[in-house]
Amino acid sequence: MAGPTPLTRLDTREQRRMPIVTVVPYVLLAVLTVFTAILKSSDAGSLLVDLGLCALAGAWMLWMFTLHPAWRERSTEMAVFFVGLLMITAVLVARDSWFGFFTPAAYIYAFSLLRWPWRLLGVAAVAVVAGTAQASGVDKSTPLGWAIVTAILAVNVLIMSAATWVGWVGDKQNDQRIQALADLEEANRRLESTLAENAGLHEQLVSQAREAGVLDERHRMAREIHDILAQGFTGIIAQLQAAEQSADDPDRWRRHVSASIALARESLTEARRSVHALRPEVLRTARLSEALADVAGRWSALHGVPVEVTTTGTTRPMSPEAEFALLRTAQEALANVAKHARANRVGVTLSYMEHEVVLDVRDDGGGFEPDGLGEGTAAHGGFGLAVMRQRIEDLSGTLQIESEPGAGTGISACVPASSAGDRR
């Protein structure tokens, strides 16, 4: 019977009924003591015994329960207290049946102090004592009398045992509700903690996304500055140098100056479009193959180097990102040819294959040693090639460079068909 008693597990509302446990037994005992003193005033011997038993009951309750509240939490001590009080009550009932009115105090202690299943046994024992008091007036000298006594005892035991079982079921359900509420509170606490952590992670992700967006935009602007402004300035400088060398030929001088002005205007227009993240004008009004032909034609007219543009395979729609990357790759490749290759012919081929789209730009110029690009040799367009590679790899594509001194240069940009055809 070790463990806490039911009395220690009362909630706030049930604790308000504590006076029933601590006061009512004394009130019942006091009333019955006065009643006994009145009824037995003429029988001093019997009265003294009854008063002694009443005093013993009061002292037992006072010492075992009232004066030692810490003992109420101990099942063993409370079991001893209950058994002792029940024995005193049984003796009182055996002497005077009206002490049956003290059995409610025994019921109170049984329900408050005994744990299951000992509570059921204790309540049944009290019911036997109460039934004995109720059957005190029955003639027990006949079988019928004993049958009546037995019936009274059985009714008391059955009714009180049933009430005890119902109370125990109610206590179990109440414990389950309390545990469920505790589990729910713990779950809510964990949920609040998780939500707080998620809020922190969300804020961190938003911050990282913002930083990534800023970094991506910086990379985009760096590529656009190189593709548009750097190439444009290079072309303008080349035309102005040619014009300076043609000072004695007015027609050639005007042609080179006009070309410089056209390049400046075109570069300014493309720079404005790049700031607003718009597609190049040549792609906005034409397909990629047509845009490549237009870019190659203008480049050829500017630099005097013939360019052959070829399209193979079945033309199909491409995403703006893929078209933009391949167009910029062609422009950068042609710019490098103009700056470094000293080529006589250039070929641009756009190939639509089953699983990929490939752009090839080849020239018959002086070529270079590709291994030297690892050291950042800007003389061979190292930064421009890095920009081209980044554009293509952002689309899960590949960029290959084939060159050797005296044998020309070939640049091949390949993007997957799924990337090329995915219009995001």
Secondary structure, 3 states (H helix, E strand, C coil): CCCCCHHHHCCHHHHCCHHHHHCHHHHHHHHHHHHHHHHCCCCHHHHHHHHHHHHHHHHHHHHHHHCCHHHHHCHHHHHHHHHHHHHHHHHHHHHCHHHHHHHHHHHHHHHHHCCCCHHHHHHHHHHHHHHHHHCCCCCCCCHHHHHHHHHHHHHHHHHHHHHHHHHHHHHHHHHHHHHHHHHHHHHHHHHHHHHHHHHHHHHHHHHHHHHHHHHHHHHHHHHHHHHHHHHHHHHHHHHHHHHHHCCCCHHHHHHHHHHHHHHHHHHHHHHHHHHCCCCCHHHHCCCHHHHHHHHHHHHHHHHCCCEEEEEECCCCCCCHHHHHHHHHHHHHHHHHHHHHHCCCCEEEEEEECCCEEEEEEEECCCCCCHHHHHHCCHHHCHHHHHHHHHHHHCCCCEEEEEECCCCCEEEEEEEEHHHHHCCC
